[in-house]
Amino acid sequence: MRGADPEAPVEVVCVGETMAVLAPADTAHPLALQTTLALSVGGAESNVACALVALGRSAAWLGRVGADPLGRRVLADLADRGVDVSAAQTDPTRPTGVYFKDPGPDGTGVHYYRRGSAASAMGPELAAVPLLHRARVLHLSGITAALSGTCAELLTNLVVRRTVPGPLVSFDVNHRPSLWRDRPRDAAPALLRLARSADLVFVGRDEAETLWGTRTPAAVHDLLGPGRTLVVKDAGHGATAYGADGTEAFVPAPPARIVERVGAGDAFAAGFLAALLEGRAPEAGLRLGHLAAAAALATTEDIAPLCQTPPVPSDHGSTVGEPHG
């Protein structure tokens, strides 16, 4: 969608890094024993954008890729999925980030090669891109804050300082300890500051406990304080949404077939956002989030295959869900 109308509104703009993904088709053996790898693309924010489009919403991705074959693959793949990449930037000197999937008995591990990537050079100047001002929602994640000092400043501008006034700011905490390895003590306060500044926050109960010592969804809500919508995902148990108006909703997650957990949290966020854009109640958002996450759990692809997903469930329909990562 490089030729997208530069003046047209877009429902959700997702900002962050998208990488080339190399993954073995044989998931029974670890990466070190593989001889053939398949090339695809993935990244938390662009996964959300792709899932939103599959659910019938309009979405754009804003980020940076290298002027290399992998960068061209990223842009072509996202555009083929219906995501607006017209504002994406190409860096002539830095490479596109890459990550490898490593199957194992305890789940799929990932190995990042993104230090010094094109996306790591994103900075506060990106907030001036006109596309951001046409969005109803800006969706970002804590992954970007860990990539570099300039990326952290970009998130501060968009989430805390609100240099782009108007859009609702959606923030997925997405704590990746390996990305904070050089400064592990910075992760908890940095991600808490961003979460407290956003309008809508997604966080896993387990990652909140790791970061902030909160053991329950209610404790996370108390820590962040009032004034925002908070969604706390608790793996196979379910998800709880706290409204800015003080309301609370819980939707359990029935069992689902788990092939791989990578990308399930992104699909959940897309489902909740899709329902939000339709003006649905939080319960409907949680149900659609579970449904989208279940589709991601059932595949080794980062991007959930949602083309056959039913429309947003009614506010009083049956619950469909998943244990997600």
Backbone torsions as a table, in degrees:
resi	resn	phi	psi	omega
1	MET	NA	41.2	178.6
2	ARG	-64.2	-24.7	-178.2
3	GLY	-94.8	21.2	-177.9
4	ALA	-60.9	148.6	179.1
5	ASP	-61.0	118.8	-176.7
6	PRO	-68.6	-10.0	179.9
7	GLU	-107.0	-8.7	-175.5
8	ALA	-71.6	140.9	176.3
9	PRO	-70.1	156.5	176.3
10	VAL	-133.6	139.5	-174.1
11	GLU	-68.8	-46.7	-177.0
12	VAL	-134.7	129.4	170.6
13	VAL	-109.6	122.1	-179.4
14	CYS	-104.1	125.4	-174.0
15	VAL	-114.9	126.8	178.0
16	GLY	164.3	-168.0	-178.4
17	GLU	-95.9	133.8	169.7
18	THR	-115.5	135.1	-173.3
19	MET	-119.1	163.4	165.2
20	ALA	-76.4	138.7	-179.0
21	VAL	-116.6	128.3	175.8
22	LEU	-114.0	119.6	-173.3
23	ALA	-138.0	140.5	176.6
24	PRO	-76.4	141.2	175.0
25	ALA	-72.6	-28.5	178.3
26	ASP	-86.3	103.0	-176.6
27	THR	-90.1	5.8	-179.5
28	ALA	-87.7	-10.0	-176.3
29	HIS	-132.0	150.8	-178.6
30	PRO	-69.1	165.0	-176.7
31	LEU	-55.6	-38.8	-176.3
32	ALA	-62.2	-20.2	-177.9
33	LEU	-101.9	3.4	-176.3
34	GLN	-85.7	150.7	175.4
35	THR	-116.8	-16.0	-177.8
36	THR	-133.2	132.9	178.5
37	LEU	-125.6	144.6	176.9
38	ALA	-99.8	142.2	-179.1
39	LEU	-99.9	129.1	173.7
40	SER	-144.7	-166.4	178.5
41	VAL	-131.1	155.1	178.5
42	GLY	-168.8	155.7	179.0
43	GLY	176.4	139.4	-172.0
44	ALA	-51.1	-48.7	-174.0
45	GLU	-71.6	-42.6	179.0
46	SER	-71.1	-28.8	172.8
47	ASN	-59.0	-41.8	178.1
48	VAL	-63.6	-44.4	-179.6
49	ALA	-60.2	-45.4	-179.6
50	CYS	-63.6	-42.5	179.7
51	ALA	-65.7	-38.0	177.5
52	LEU	-61.7	-43.9	178.5
53	VAL	-62.2	-42.5	178.6
54	ALA	-62.3	-27.1	178.3
55	LEU	-89.2	6.7	173.9
56	GLY	94.3	9.0	178.3
57	ARG	-100.2	168.1	175.3
58	SER	-99.9	137.1	-177.0
59	ALA	-147.5	149.9	177.1
60	ALA	-127.8	154.1	174.6
61	TRP	-118.4	132.6	178.2
62	LEU	-122.4	122.1	178.7
63	GLY	-171.9	-167.7	-179.1
64	ARG	-128.2	138.2	173.5
65	VAL	-127.5	165.5	177.6
66	GLY	-79.0	161.2	175.2
67	ALA	-83.7	64.4	-174.4
68	ASP	-142.4	170.8	-178.5
69	PRO	-58.1	-34.0	-179.9
70	LEU	-69.6	-37.2	175.8
71	GLY	-64.1	-40.7	177.6
72	ARG	-64.6	-36.3	178.5
73	ARG	-65.9	-42.0	178.4
74	VAL	-57.8	-51.7	-176.6
75	LEU	-64.4	-40.6	-179.2
76	ALA	-66.8	-41.1	-178.3
77	ASP	-65.3	-46.3	-179.9
78	LEU	-64.5	-41.7	178.7
79	ALA	-63.4	-40.5	178.7
80	ASP	-61.6	-28.0	179.1
81	ARG	-85.6	1.5	176.9
82	GLY	92.2	8.8	178.7
83	VAL	-85.2	135.6	177.6
84	ASP	-74.8	115.6	178.1
85	VAL	-114.8	20.6	-174.1
86	SER	-63.3	-25.3	-178.2
87	ALA	-100.2	-0.7	179.6
88	ALA	-62.5	147.5	-176.2
89	GLN	-110.9	148.3	177.9
90	THR	-114.6	127.1	-178.7
91	ASP	-95.1	123.6	-176.0
92	PRO	-75.9	-12.4	-173.7
93	THR	-119.7	-22.6	-177.5
94	ARG	-105.9	150.4	-176.0
95	PRO	-84.7	162.7	170.4
96	THR	-71.6	137.8	178.2
97	GLY	-66.5	154.4	-178.2
98	VAL	-135.5	145.4	166.1
99	TYR	-140.4	150.9	-178.7
100	PHE	-110.8	141.8	174.4
101	LYS	-95.0	139.5	-175.6
102	ASP	-128.8	95.9	-178.7
103	PRO	-62.5	144.8	179.1
104	GLY	-155.8	168.1	-177.3
105	PRO	-64.5	-23.6	180.0
106	ASP	-101.3	13.5	-179.1
107	GLY	119.8	179.3	-177.9
108	THR	-87.4	122.9	172.9
109	GLY	-90.6	163.7	178.3
110	VAL	-129.6	145.6	177.2
111	HIS	-123.8	113.7	-176.1
112	TYR	-88.4	141.6	168.9
113	TYR	-130.6	77.4	-174.1
114	ARG	-131.0	-0.6	175.8
115	ARG	-63.9	128.4	-178.5
116	GLY	75.6	13.9	-179.9
117	SER	-71.9	167.8	177.3
118	ALA	-57.3	-40.9	-178.2
119	ALA	-67.2	-30.6	-179.1
120	SER	-66.3	-15.2	178.6
121	ALA	-89.8	1.3	175.4
122	MET	-61.8	146.9	-179.2
123	GLY	-148.7	-173.1	-174.4
124	PRO	-60.5	-22.0	179.3
125	GLU	-64.0	-21.4	179.7
126	LEU	-64.6	-22.9	179.7
127	ALA	-65.9	-13.7	179.7
128	ALA	-86.1	-5.3	-179.5
129	VAL	-62.1	125.2	-175.3
130	PRO	-57.1	-31.6	-179.0
131	LEU	-52.0	-38.6	-177.0
132	LEU	-61.3	-30.9	-177.2
133	HIS	-79.4	-8.5	179.1
134	ARG	-99.3	3.2	-174.1
135	ALA	-91.1	146.6	167.8
136	ARG	-81.0	-33.7	-178.3
137	VAL	-135.5	136.9	167.8
138	LEU	-106.5	125.7	179.3
139	HIS	-113.6	125.6	-177.7
140	LEU	-136.0	170.6	177.4
141	SER	-143.5	163.6	180.0
142	GLY	-66.8	-14.4	176.1
143	ILE	-58.5	-45.1	-177.7
144	THR	-61.3	-37.6	-179.3
145	ALA	-62.9	-23.1	-177.5
146	ALA	-89.9	-9.4	-172.1
147	LEU	-73.9	-36.9	-178.6
148	SER	-171.2	169.1	176.8
149	GLY	-64.1	-38.1	-179.9
150	THR	-70.5	-35.5	176.1
151	CYS	-65.2	-40.2	177.5
152	ALA	-62.2	-38.4	178.4
153	GLU	-66.5	-36.8	176.0
154	LEU	-59.3	-46.9	179.4
155	LEU	-65.0	-37.5	176.7
156	THR	-60.2	-42.6	179.6
157	ASN	-63.9	-43.6	-174.7
158	LEU	-78.7	-37.9	-173.0
159	VAL	-95.4	-44.4	-174.6
160	VAL	-90.0	-52.9	-176.3
161	ARG	-82.3	-16.0	179.3
162	ARG	53.5	53.2	178.1
163	THR	-69.0	-13.3	170.8
164	VAL	-112.7	92.0	-177.3
165	PRO	-73.4	149.7	174.0
166	GLY	115.0	-63.3	-175.9
167	PRO	-65.9	149.4	168.8
168	LEU	-68.7	135.2	-178.7
169	VAL	-100.8	115.6	178.2
170	SER	-103.2	131.1	-175.1
171	PHE	-133.3	120.5	174.2
172	ASP	-99.2	120.6	-174.8
173	VAL	-57.3	-44.7	172.2
174	ASN	42.6	60.2	179.2
175	HIS	-72.8	119.2	176.6
176	ARG	-116.7	95.6	-175.1
177	PRO	-53.5	-35.1	-178.6
178	SER	-64.0	-27.9	179.4
179	LEU	-79.4	-17.8	178.5
180	TRP	-101.9	14.3	-172.6
181	ARG	-56.9	-36.1	-178.0
182	ASP	-76.4	-17.7	-178.0
183	ARG	-149.2	62.0	-173.2
184	PRO	-60.8	-29.9	-178.7
185	ARG	-73.8	-14.6	-179.0
186	ASP	-80.6	-22.0	-171.2
187	ALA	-61.1	-51.2	-174.1
188	ALA	-59.9	-52.3	-179.5
189	PRO	-67.7	-35.8	-179.0
190	ALA	-66.0	-45.1	-178.3
191	LEU	-72.2	-31.9	176.7
192	LEU	-66.7	-42.6	178.6
193	ARG	-59.9	-43.0	179.8
194	LEU	-67.1	-43.3	-179.8
195	ALA	-62.4	-40.0	179.9
196	ARG	-69.5	-16.4	-177.2
197	SER	-98.4	-13.7	-175.8
198	ALA	-83.1	163.2	176.6
199	ASP	-87.3	-30.4	-179.3
200	LEU	-137.7	128.2	-176.3
201	VAL	-125.7	133.0	171.1
202	PHE	-111.7	133.2	177.4
203	VAL	-153.7	143.4	173.2
204	GLY	-80.4	142.2	179.3
205	ARG	-59.5	-37.6	-179.0
206	ASP	-68.9	-40.8	179.9
207	GLU	-70.9	-32.3	175.7
208	ALA	-64.7	-38.1	178.0
209	GLU	-66.3	-41.1	178.4
210	THR	-63.0	-43.0	-176.4
211	LEU	-76.3	-48.8	-165.3
212	TRP	-121.1	-1.8	178.4
213	GLY	77.4	12.6	178.8
214	THR	-83.5	130.8	-174.0
215	ARG	-99.2	-16.8	-175.6
216	THR	-133.6	159.6	174.5
217	PRO	-56.3	-39.0	179.8
218	ALA	-62.5	-36.8	178.7
219	ALA	-67.8	-36.0	175.7
220	VAL	-63.8	-43.8	179.6
221	HIS	-61.2	-42.9	179.0
222	ASP	-63.7	-38.4	-179.3
223	LEU	-66.4	-43.5	-177.9
224	LEU	-75.4	-29.3	-179.5
225	GLY	85.5	173.1	-176.9
226	PRO	-76.8	174.3	171.6
227	GLY	102.6	4.6	179.6
228	ARG	-147.6	166.6	170.4
229	THR	-90.4	129.3	-179.1
230	LEU	-122.2	130.5	175.8
231	VAL	-117.8	118.1	179.1
232	VAL	-109.1	117.7	-178.7
233	LYS	-96.4	130.8	-177.0
234	ASP	-123.8	63.2	174.9
235	ALA	41.6	-129.6	-175.5
236	GLY	-71.7	-7.6	-179.0
237	HIS	-76.3	-47.0	-178.6
238	GLY	149.2	-162.7	-179.1
239	ALA	-140.9	145.0	-179.3
240	THR	-120.1	133.6	176.2
241	ALA	-114.3	129.5	173.9
242	TYR	-109.6	123.9	-179.4
243	GLY	-84.4	156.5	176.2
244	ALA	-62.8	-20.7	179.8
245	ASP	-89.6	6.9	177.9
246	GLY	94.1	-2.1	179.4
247	THR	-75.3	160.1	179.9
248	GLU	-140.2	136.8	179.3
249	ALA	-140.7	140.2	176.7
250	PHE	-127.3	134.5	174.8
251	VAL	-128.3	120.5	-178.5
252	PRO	-70.1	160.8	179.4
253	ALA	-111.1	101.9	176.0
254	PRO	-62.7	160.3	-178.3
255	PRO	-58.9	149.1	177.8
256	ALA	-140.7	157.3	177.2
257	ARG	-72.9	124.1	-176.6
258	ILE	-110.1	111.2	173.4
259	VAL	-96.6	-44.3	178.6
260	GLU	-158.9	141.5	-175.3
261	ARG	-89.2	-14.8	-176.4
262	VAL	-60.2	127.7	177.3
263	GLY	91.4	-9.1	-176.9
264	ALA	-67.3	-39.5	178.5
265	GLY	-64.4	-35.2	177.9
266	ASP	-66.9	-41.9	177.7
267	ALA	-63.0	-40.0	177.5
268	PHE	-59.5	-47.0	-179.7
269	ALA	-59.9	-40.8	179.2
270	ALA	-63.3	-41.6	179.0
271	GLY	-62.7	-44.2	179.5
272	PHE	-64.0	-43.1	179.7
273	LEU	-64.4	-39.1	179.1
274	ALA	-61.0	-42.9	177.7
275	ALA	-66.5	-39.1	178.3
276	LEU	-60.3	-43.4	-179.7
277	LEU	-65.1	-24.4	176.7
278	GLU	-86.8	-1.9	-179.3
279	GLY	77.2	21.5	-178.6
280	ARG	-79.3	161.6	177.3
281	ALA	-69.6	157.2	-179.9
282	PRO	-55.8	-34.8	178.7
283	GLU	-58.6	-40.6	178.7
284	ALA	-66.0	-37.8	177.3
285	GLY	-63.9	-41.6	178.3
286	LEU	-65.3	-41.1	180.0
287	ARG	-64.6	-45.2	179.8
288	LEU	-68.0	-34.0	174.9
289	GLY	-60.3	-46.0	176.8
290	HIS	-59.7	-43.4	-178.2
291	LEU	-63.2	-44.9	179.4
292	ALA	-66.4	-40.5	179.0
293	ALA	-64.3	-37.7	178.3
294	ALA	-61.0	-37.7	178.0
295	ALA	-64.9	-37.7	178.8
296	ALA	-70.7	-37.7	-179.5
297	LEU	-64.0	-26.3	-174.5
298	ALA	-86.3	6.2	-178.0
299	THR	-138.0	161.3	174.1
300	THR	-89.2	-2.4	178.9
301	GLU	-78.0	145.9	176.7
302	ASP	-68.8	-31.4	-174.8
303	ILE	-101.8	121.1	-175.3
304	ALA	-64.3	135.8	176.3
305	PRO	-80.4	91.1	-170.9
306	LEU	-104.0	9.7	-175.2
307	CYS	-59.0	-31.1	-178.6
308	GLN	-97.3	7.8	-178.8
309	THR	-67.6	133.3	177.7
310	PRO	-63.4	163.7	176.7
311	PRO	-63.3	170.9	-178.6
312	VAL	-52.5	127.1	179.7
313	PRO	-61.3	153.0	176.1
314	SER	-67.5	159.9	-175.8
315	ASP	-64.8	-13.7	-177.6
316	HIS	-126.2	19.7	-178.9
317	GLY	-82.7	-175.2	179.0
318	SER	-71.5	156.8	-177.5
319	THR	-94.2	131.0	173.7
320	VAL	-126.0	132.3	-176.1
321	GLY	-155.7	-164.5	-174.5
322	GLU	-163.6	154.4	166.5
323	PRO	-83.2	121.2	-174.3
324	HIS	-123.9	160.7	-179.4
325	GLY	-91.3	NA	NA
